[in-house]
């Protein structure tokens, strides 16, 4: 069949690449900072996006410029908007997701900026963290590459 999409493998941001070769690897290997988040693939991708977004020389700079500046997901909804889901499992999931994002952010920042200024030279706000989380949620997927699996 016809090729619909072709992406060079070196352009993938994967948890493995983040952990081993990207600027953010020193943060991801800081077990004191990461604590129970150590090894979490989504967190690795979130931190990689945040780090590369601040990197003027990033290989992905042009791609980030084309990504949405914001998202309309439950992480951004007001309490009033979320109340429209009352009585549903979706509301419970949304509340857990919002709480987890706040908890993860509070665990990682501003400490990551202080401990690793070469990776995060500028402040990372909670809004920045939500942007990266939502970017991962809306764009990450598992993909078999050769004999390994990546997210």
VODODO-401934 format. One record per atom (N, C-alpha, C, O): residue number from 1; atom name; x, y, z. Coordinates in Angstrom, 2 decimals. Layout:
BEGIN
num  atome  c1  c2  c3
NUM  CA  X  Y  Z
...
***
This chain:
BEGIN
num  atome  c1  c2  c3
1  N  0.79  -1.17  0.00
1  CA  0.00  0.00  0.00
1  C  0.85  1.26  0.00
1  O  2.08  1.20  0.08
2  N  0.19  2.37  -0.09
2  CA  0.84  3.67  -0.09
2  C  1.27  4.04  1.32
2  O  0.60  3.70  2.29
3  N  2.39  4.75  1.42
3  CA  2.86  5.25  2.71
3  C  2.06  6.49  3.05
3  O  2.05  7.46  2.30
4  N  1.39  6.46  4.19
4  CA  0.59  7.59  4.65
4  C  1.42  8.56  5.48
4  O  1.26  9.78  5.37
5  N  2.30  8.01  6.30
5  CA  3.09  8.82  7.21
5  C  4.43  8.15  7.44
5  O  4.50  6.93  7.64
6  N  5.47  8.93  7.41
6  CA  6.80  8.41  7.67
6  C  7.50  9.34  8.65
6  O  7.60  10.55  8.41
7  N  7.99  8.78  9.74
7  CA  8.70  9.57  10.75
7  C  10.02  8.86  11.04
7  O  10.04  7.66  11.31
8  N  11.09  9.60  10.98
8  CA  12.40  9.01  11.27
8  C  12.47  8.67  12.75
8  O  12.05  9.45  13.60
9  N  13.01  7.50  13.06
9  CA  13.03  7.01  14.43
9  C  13.72  7.97  15.39
9  O  13.31  8.07  16.55
10  N  14.74  8.67  14.95
10  CA  15.46  9.59  15.85
10  C  14.60  10.77  16.28
10  O  14.97  11.51  17.19
11  N  13.45  10.95  15.64
11  CA  12.55  12.04  16.00
11  C  11.54  11.65  17.09
11  O  10.84  12.50  17.62
12  N  11.47  10.35  17.41
12  CA  10.56  9.91  18.46
12  C  11.09  10.33  19.82
12  O  12.28  10.20  20.10
13  N  10.20  10.84  20.66
13  CA  10.54  11.07  22.06
13  C  9.94  9.88  22.80
13  O  8.72  9.76  22.91
14  N  10.79  9.01  23.30
14  CA  10.34  7.82  23.99
14  C  10.79  7.87  25.44
14  O  11.74  8.58  25.77
15  N  10.13  7.12  26.31
15  CA  10.61  7.06  27.69
15  C  12.05  6.57  27.78
15  O  12.83  7.08  28.59
16  N  12.40  5.60  26.96
16  CA  13.76  5.06  26.98
16  C  14.77  6.11  26.55
16  O  15.83  6.25  27.17
17  N  14.46  6.85  25.50
17  CA  15.36  7.90  25.03
17  C  15.47  9.00  26.10
17  O  16.56  9.50  26.36
18  N  14.36  9.36  26.70
18  CA  14.38  10.38  27.76
18  C  15.26  9.93  28.92
18  O  16.05  10.72  29.44
19  N  15.13  8.68  29.31
19  CA  15.87  8.15  30.46
19  C  17.37  8.02  30.17
19  O  18.19  8.16  31.08
20  N  17.73  7.75  28.93
20  CA  19.11  7.40  28.63
20  C  19.92  8.44  27.87
20  O  21.13  8.52  28.07
21  N  19.30  9.21  27.00
21  CA  20.12  10.06  26.13
21  C  19.73  11.53  26.09
21  O  20.52  12.35  25.62
22  N  18.56  11.88  26.55
22  CA  18.13  13.28  26.46
22  C  18.62  14.07  27.68
22  O  19.01  13.50  28.70
23  N  18.58  15.41  27.56
23  CA  19.00  16.28  28.66
23  C  18.29  15.94  29.96
23  O  18.87  16.04  31.04
24  N  17.04  15.52  29.86
24  CA  16.21  15.27  31.04
24  C  16.63  14.00  31.78
24  O  16.14  13.75  32.89
25  N  17.51  13.20  31.22
25  CA  17.89  11.93  31.86
25  C  18.43  12.12  33.27
25  O  18.18  11.28  34.13
26  N  19.17  13.20  33.52
26  CA  19.70  13.41  34.87
26  C  18.59  13.63  35.89
26  O  18.72  13.24  37.05
27  N  17.50  14.25  35.47
27  CA  16.34  14.44  36.36
27  C  15.65  13.10  36.60
27  O  15.31  12.77  37.73
28  N  15.44  12.35  35.53
28  CA  14.74  11.07  35.63
28  C  15.52  10.06  36.46
28  O  14.93  9.13  37.01
29  N  16.83  10.22  36.55
29  CA  17.65  9.30  37.34
29  C  17.90  9.81  38.76
29  O  18.59  9.15  39.54
30  N  17.35  10.95  39.09
30  CA  17.45  11.52  40.44
30  C  16.36  10.87  41.30
30  O  15.26  11.39  41.42
31  N  16.69  9.73  41.90
31  CA  15.69  8.95  42.63
31  C  15.15  9.69  43.85
31  O  14.01  9.47  44.25
32  N  15.95  10.57  44.45
32  CA  15.46  11.35  45.59
32  C  14.34  12.28  45.15
32  O  13.34  12.43  45.86
33  N  14.50  12.91  44.01
33  CA  13.46  13.80  43.47
33  C  12.28  13.00  42.94
33  O  11.12  13.32  43.24
34  N  12.56  11.97  42.17
34  CA  11.50  11.21  41.49
34  C  10.68  10.35  42.45
34  O  9.47  10.20  42.26
35  N  11.29  9.80  43.47
35  CA  10.63  8.94  44.46
35  C  9.73  7.92  43.77
35  O  10.21  7.12  42.96
36  N  8.44  7.92  44.07
36  CA  7.53  6.92  43.52
36  C  7.22  7.13  42.04
36  O  6.55  6.30  41.43
37  N  7.69  8.23  41.45
37  CA  7.48  8.47  40.03
37  C  8.60  7.88  39.17
37  O  8.51  7.87  37.95
38  N  9.64  7.38  39.83
38  CA  10.78  6.82  39.11
38  C  10.32  5.67  38.21
38  O  9.63  4.76  38.67
39  N  10.69  5.71  36.95
39  CA  10.32  4.65  36.01
39  C  8.97  4.82  35.36
39  O  8.59  4.01  34.52
40  N  8.21  5.86  35.72
40  CA  6.89  6.09  35.15
40  C  7.06  6.65  33.73
40  O  7.60  7.74  33.56
41  N  6.61  5.90  32.72
41  CA  6.82  6.28  31.32
41  C  6.17  7.62  30.98
41  O  6.77  8.44  30.29
42  N  4.94  7.85  31.45
42  CA  4.27  9.12  31.15
42  C  5.01  10.30  31.77
42  O  5.15  11.35  31.14
43  N  5.49  10.14  32.99
43  CA  6.23  11.23  33.64
43  C  7.53  11.50  32.88
43  O  7.93  12.65  32.72
44  N  8.18  10.45  32.41
44  CA  9.40  10.62  31.61
44  C  9.11  11.46  30.37
44  O  9.89  12.35  30.02
45  N  8.01  11.18  29.71
45  CA  7.64  11.94  28.51
45  C  7.26  13.38  28.86
45  O  7.64  14.31  28.15
46  N  6.52  13.56  29.95
46  CA  6.13  14.90  30.38
46  C  7.37  15.74  30.67
46  O  7.48  16.88  30.20
47  N  8.30  15.20  31.42
47  CA  9.51  15.94  31.76
47  C  10.38  16.19  30.53
47  O  11.01  17.25  30.41
48  N  10.42  15.23  29.61
48  CA  11.18  15.43  28.37
48  C  10.58  16.59  27.56
48  O  11.32  17.42  27.04
49  N  9.26  16.64  27.45
49  CA  8.62  17.74  26.73
49  C  8.93  19.08  27.39
49  O  9.25  20.05  26.70
50  N  8.81  19.13  28.71
50  CA  9.08  20.37  29.42
50  C  10.52  20.83  29.23
50  O  10.78  22.02  29.02
51  N  11.45  19.91  29.32
51  CA  12.86  20.24  29.16
51  C  13.17  20.70  27.73
51  O  13.82  21.72  27.53
52  N  12.70  19.95  26.76
52  CA  12.98  20.29  25.37
52  C  12.26  21.57  24.94
52  O  12.76  22.29  24.07
53  N  11.13  21.85  25.52
53  CA  10.41  23.08  25.20
53  C  11.20  24.31  25.64
53  O  11.08  25.37  25.03
54  N  12.01  24.17  26.69
54  CA  12.85  25.28  27.16
54  C  14.19  25.35  26.42
54  O  14.92  26.34  26.56
55  N  14.51  24.34  25.65
55  CA  15.80  24.23  24.98
55  C  15.75  24.91  23.62
55  O  15.11  24.41  22.70
56  N  16.43  26.04  23.49
56  CA  16.44  26.80  22.22
56  C  17.01  25.98  21.06
56  O  16.65  26.21  19.91
57  N  17.89  25.02  21.35
57  CA  18.51  24.20  20.31
57  C  17.83  22.84  20.13
57  O  18.39  21.95  19.50
58  N  16.65  22.69  20.68
58  CA  15.96  21.40  20.64
58  C  15.67  20.95  19.21
58  O  15.28  21.74  18.36
59  N  15.87  19.69  18.98
59  CA  15.55  19.05  17.71
59  C  14.05  19.17  17.41
59  O  13.66  19.15  16.25
60  N  13.23  19.31  18.45
60  CA  11.78  19.33  18.32
60  C  11.20  20.74  18.41
60  O  9.98  20.89  18.50
61  N  12.03  21.77  18.40
61  CA  11.57  23.15  18.58
61  C  10.45  23.53  17.61
61  O  9.43  24.08  18.03
62  N  10.62  23.22  16.33
62  CA  9.60  23.56  15.33
62  C  8.29  22.82  15.59
62  O  7.20  23.37  15.43
63  N  8.42  21.57  16.01
63  CA  7.23  20.77  16.31
63  C  6.45  21.38  17.48
63  O  5.23  21.50  17.42
64  N  7.16  21.78  18.54
64  CA  6.50  22.38  19.69
64  C  5.76  23.66  19.29
64  O  4.69  23.94  19.82
65  N  6.33  24.42  18.37
65  CA  5.71  25.67  17.93
65  C  4.37  25.41  17.23
65  O  3.51  26.29  17.19
66  N  4.20  24.22  16.67
66  CA  2.97  23.88  15.96
66  C  1.94  23.17  16.84
66  O  0.80  22.97  16.43
67  N  2.35  22.80  18.04
67  CA  1.43  22.11  18.94
67  C  0.46  23.10  19.58
67  O  0.75  24.30  19.64
68  N  -0.68  22.62  20.04
68  CA  -1.62  23.53  20.71
68  C  -0.96  24.21  21.91
68  O  -0.18  23.60  22.63
69  N  -1.29  25.47  22.10
69  CA  -0.79  26.21  23.27
69  C  -1.55  25.82  24.52
69  O  -1.05  25.99  25.63
70  N  -2.77  25.30  24.34
70  CA  -3.59  24.88  25.48
70  C  -4.53  23.78  25.02
70  O  -4.69  23.52  23.83
71  N  -5.15  23.14  26.00
71  CA  -6.06  22.03  25.73
71  C  -7.36  22.25  26.49
71  O  -7.41  22.99  27.47
72  N  -8.40  21.59  26.02
72  CA  -9.69  21.62  26.71
72  C  -9.97  20.21  27.22
72  O  -10.79  19.48  26.66
73  N  -9.28  19.84  28.29
73  CA  -9.48  18.54  28.92
73  C  -9.90  18.78  30.36
73  O  -9.92  19.92  30.83
74  N  -10.22  17.71  31.05
74  CA  -10.67  17.84  32.45
74  C  -9.63  18.50  33.34
74  O  -9.99  19.04  34.38
75  N  -8.36  18.48  32.96
75  CA  -7.35  19.16  33.77
75  C  -7.55  20.67  33.75
75  O  -7.10  21.37  34.65
76  N  -8.22  21.17  32.73
76  CA  -8.42  22.61  32.59
76  C  -9.83  23.05  32.96
76  O  -10.10  24.25  33.06
77  N  -10.73  22.12  33.17
77  CA  -12.11  22.48  33.47
77  C  -12.22  23.12  34.86
77  O  -11.47  22.79  35.77
78  N  -13.18  24.02  34.98
78  CA  -13.48  24.60  36.29
78  C  -14.25  23.56  37.11
78  O  -14.76  22.58  36.58
79  N  -14.34  23.81  38.42
79  CA  -15.13  22.91  39.27
79  C  -16.59  22.90  38.82
79  O  -17.25  21.86  38.88
80  N  -17.09  24.04  38.37
80  CA  -18.47  24.13  37.89
80  C  -18.67  23.25  36.65
80  O  -19.67  22.53  36.55
81  N  -17.74  23.31  35.72
81  CA  -17.83  22.46  34.52
81  C  -17.76  20.99  34.89
81  O  -18.50  20.16  34.35
82  N  -16.87  20.67  35.81
82  CA  -16.72  19.28  36.23
82  C  -17.98  18.78  36.94
82  O  -18.30  17.59  36.87
83  N  -18.69  19.68  37.61
83  CA  -19.90  19.28  38.33
83  C  -20.98  18.76  37.38
83  O  -21.89  18.05  37.81
84  N  -20.90  19.12  36.12
84  CA  -21.86  18.63  35.13
84  C  -21.77  17.11  34.97
84  O  -22.70  16.47  34.47
85  N  -20.66  16.53  35.39
85  CA  -20.46  15.08  35.28
85  C  -20.85  14.35  36.57
85  O  -20.57  13.16  36.70
86  N  -21.48  15.05  37.50
86  CA  -21.80  14.44  38.81
86  C  -22.56  13.12  38.61
86  O  -23.40  12.98  37.73
87  N  -22.22  12.19  39.46
87  CA  -22.86  10.88  39.42
87  C  -22.26  9.92  38.42
87  O  -22.72  8.78  38.31
88  N  -21.24  10.35  37.68
88  CA  -20.67  9.47  36.66
88  C  -19.27  9.00  37.07
88  O  -18.59  9.64  37.88
89  N  -18.86  7.90  36.51
89  CA  -17.49  7.41  36.72
89  C  -16.47  8.36  36.10
89  O  -15.34  8.45  36.57
90  N  -16.87  9.05  35.05
90  CA  -15.96  9.98  34.39
90  C  -15.57  11.10  35.35
90  O  -14.41  11.53  35.36
91  N  -16.51  11.58  36.14
91  CA  -16.20  12.64  37.10
91  C  -15.18  12.13  38.13
91  O  -14.22  12.84  38.45
92  N  -15.39  10.93  38.64
92  CA  -14.44  10.37  39.61
92  C  -13.06  10.23  38.99
92  O  -12.06  10.55  39.63
93  N  -13.00  9.75  37.76
93  CA  -11.71  9.63  37.07
93  C  -11.07  11.01  36.90
93  O  -9.88  11.18  37.15
94  N  -11.88  11.99  36.47
94  CA  -11.38  13.34  36.25
94  C  -10.83  13.95  37.54
94  O  -9.77  14.58  37.53
95  N  -11.53  13.76  38.64
95  CA  -11.06  14.28  39.93
95  C  -9.74  13.64  40.32
95  O  -8.84  14.31  40.81
96  N  -9.63  12.32  40.12
96  CA  -8.36  11.62  40.42
96  C  -7.24  12.12  39.52
96  O  -6.12  12.35  39.99
97  N  -7.52  12.30  38.24
97  CA  -6.51  12.77  37.29
97  C  -6.03  14.18  37.66
97  O  -4.83  14.46  37.62
98  N  -6.96  15.05  38.01
98  CA  -6.59  16.41  38.41
98  C  -5.75  16.40  39.68
98  O  -4.74  17.11  39.78
99  N  -6.16  15.61  40.65
99  CA  -5.42  15.53  41.91
99  C  -4.03  14.95  41.68
99  O  -3.05  15.43  42.26
100  N  -3.93  13.93  40.84
100  CA  -2.63  13.30  40.58
100  C  -1.70  14.28  39.87
100  O  -0.51  14.34  40.20
101  N  -2.21  15.03  38.92
101  CA  -1.37  16.02  38.22
101  C  -0.86  17.08  39.19
101  O  0.31  17.46  39.13
102  N  -1.73  17.54  40.09
102  CA  -1.29  18.53  41.10
102  C  -0.23  17.95  42.03
102  O  0.76  18.61  42.35
103  N  -0.45  16.70  42.46
103  CA  0.49  16.04  43.36
103  C  1.84  15.82  42.69
103  O  2.88  16.11  43.27
104  N  1.81  15.32  41.46
104  CA  3.06  15.09  40.73
104  C  3.82  16.39  40.51
104  O  5.03  16.43  40.69
105  N  3.11  17.44  40.12
105  CA  3.75  18.74  39.92
105  C  4.41  19.22  41.21
105  O  5.56  19.65  41.20
106  N  3.68  19.15  42.31
106  CA  4.20  19.63  43.60
106  C  5.43  18.83  44.04
106  O  6.33  19.38  44.67
107  N  5.46  17.54  43.71
107  CA  6.62  16.71  44.05
107  C  7.85  17.12  43.24
107  O  8.97  17.11  43.76
108  N  7.64  17.46  41.98
108  CA  8.75  17.69  41.06
108  C  9.23  19.13  40.98
108  O  10.41  19.38  40.76
109  N  8.33  20.08  41.15
109  CA  8.69  21.49  40.95
109  C  8.31  22.33  42.16
109  O  7.27  22.10  42.77
110  N  9.15  23.29  42.50
110  CA  10.29  23.82  41.78
110  C  11.60  23.06  41.99
110  O  12.64  23.46  41.47
111  N  11.57  21.97  42.75
111  CA  12.81  21.25  43.09
111  C  13.61  20.85  41.87
111  O  14.84  20.96  41.89
112  N  12.97  20.39  40.81
112  CA  13.71  19.97  39.61
112  C  14.47  21.13  38.99
112  O  15.58  20.95  38.48
113  N  13.88  22.34  39.03
113  CA  14.56  23.51  38.49
113  C  15.77  23.90  39.33
113  O  16.80  24.30  38.80
114  N  15.63  23.76  40.64
114  CA  16.72  24.11  41.56
114  C  17.84  23.08  41.48
114  O  19.02  23.44  41.42
115  N  17.49  21.80  41.48
115  CA  18.48  20.73  41.47
115  C  19.12  20.50  40.11
115  O  20.24  20.00  40.03
116  N  18.41  20.85  39.03
116  CA  18.89  20.57  37.67
116  C  18.69  21.78  36.76
116  O  17.93  21.72  35.79
117  N  19.38  22.90  37.06
117  CA  19.17  24.12  36.27
117  C  19.62  24.00  34.82
117  O  19.16  24.77  33.97
118  N  20.51  23.06  34.51
118  CA  20.90  22.90  33.10
118  C  19.79  22.23  32.29
118  O  19.75  22.36  31.07
119  N  18.90  21.52  32.97
119  CA  17.78  20.84  32.29
119  C  16.56  21.76  32.25
119  O  15.86  21.83  31.24
120  N  16.32  22.46  33.36
120  CA  15.19  23.38  33.47
120  C  15.73  24.75  33.86
120  O  15.67  25.13  35.03
121  N  16.26  25.51  32.88
121  CA  16.83  26.82  33.21
121  C  15.80  27.86  33.61
121  O  16.12  28.84  34.28
122  N  14.55  27.66  33.21
122  CA  13.48  28.59  33.57
122  C  12.47  27.88  34.46
122  O  12.42  26.65  34.52
123  N  11.68  28.66  35.15
123  CA  10.62  28.11  36.01
123  C  9.66  27.27  35.18
123  O  9.38  27.58  34.02
124  N  9.16  26.22  35.78
124  CA  8.10  25.40  35.17
124  C  6.86  25.62  36.02
124  O  6.82  25.24  37.19
125  N  5.85  26.21  35.43
125  CA  4.62  26.49  36.17
125  C  3.72  25.26  36.16
125  O  3.93  24.31  35.41
126  N  2.70  25.30  37.02
126  CA  1.73  24.21  37.02
126  C  0.99  24.16  35.69
126  O  0.64  23.07  35.22
127  N  0.75  25.31  35.07
127  CA  0.11  25.35  33.75
127  C  1.00  24.69  32.69
127  O  0.51  23.98  31.82
128  N  2.33  24.93  32.78
128  CA  3.27  24.27  31.87
128  C  3.20  22.75  32.05
128  O  3.19  22.00  31.08
129  N  3.15  22.33  33.30
129  CA  3.10  20.90  33.61
129  C  1.81  20.27  33.06
129  O  1.84  19.18  32.49
130  N  0.70  20.97  33.23
130  CA  -0.57  20.46  32.68
130  C  -0.50  20.39  31.16
130  O  -1.00  19.43  30.57
131  N  0.11  21.40  30.51
131  CA  0.27  21.38  29.05
131  C  1.02  20.12  28.62
131  O  0.58  19.42  27.70
132  N  2.13  19.84  29.26
132  CA  2.93  18.68  28.88
132  C  2.17  17.38  29.15
132  O  2.23  16.45  28.35
133  N  1.48  17.32  30.27
133  CA  0.69  16.12  30.60
133  C  -0.38  15.89  29.53
133  O  -0.56  14.76  29.06
134  N  -1.08  16.94  29.17
134  CA  -2.14  16.81  28.17
134  C  -1.56  16.50  26.79
134  O  -2.19  15.81  25.99
135  N  -0.38  17.01  26.50
135  CA  0.29  16.69  25.24
135  C  0.59  15.20  25.17
135  O  0.38  14.56  24.14
136  N  1.08  14.65  26.27
136  CA  1.37  13.22  26.32
136  C  0.07  12.42  26.19
136  O  -0.01  11.48  25.40
137  N  -0.93  12.80  26.95
137  CA  -2.21  12.08  26.90
137  C  -2.79  12.06  25.49
137  O  -3.38  11.06  25.08
138  N  -2.63  13.15  24.75
138  CA  -3.27  13.24  23.44
138  C  -2.40  12.76  22.28
138  O  -2.89  12.63  21.16
139  N  -1.11  12.50  22.54
139  CA  -0.22  12.18  21.44
139  C  0.62  10.92  21.62
139  O  1.18  10.42  20.65
140  N  0.72  10.41  22.83
140  CA  1.59  9.24  23.06
140  C  0.82  7.95  22.81
140  O  -0.37  7.85  23.08
141  N  1.54  6.97  22.29
141  CA  0.96  5.65  22.06
141  C  2.09  4.64  22.02
141  O  3.25  4.98  21.79
142  N  1.74  3.39  22.25
142  CA  2.73  2.32  22.19
142  C  2.99  1.98  20.73
142  O  2.07  1.95  19.91
143  N  4.26  1.73  20.41
143  CA  4.65  1.43  19.05
143  C  5.79  0.43  19.06
143  O  6.80  0.65  19.74
144  N  5.65  -0.64  18.34
144  CA  6.73  -1.62  18.20
144  C  7.75  -1.08  17.21
144  O  7.42  -0.77  16.07
145  N  8.99  -0.98  17.65
145  CA  10.08  -0.54  16.79
145  C  11.12  -1.66  16.80
145  O  11.78  -1.88  17.82
146  N  11.25  -2.35  15.71
146  CA  12.18  -3.47  15.67
146  C  11.76  -4.51  16.70
146  O  10.63  -4.99  16.68
147  N  12.66  -4.84  17.61
147  CA  12.36  -5.85  18.62
147  C  11.99  -5.25  19.96
147  O  11.76  -5.98  20.92
148  N  11.92  -3.89  20.06
148  CA  11.59  -3.25  21.33
148  C  10.25  -2.55  21.22
148  O  9.76  -2.30  20.12
149  N  9.67  -2.24  22.35
149  CA  8.39  -1.53  22.40
149  C  8.63  -0.17  23.03
149  O  9.36  -0.08  24.03
150  N  8.05  0.87  22.49
150  CA  8.20  2.23  23.01
150  C  6.85  2.87  23.19
150  O  5.88  2.48  22.54
151  N  6.80  3.88  24.09
151  CA  5.57  4.66  24.27
151  C  5.73  6.00  23.61
151  O  4.81  6.82  23.64
***
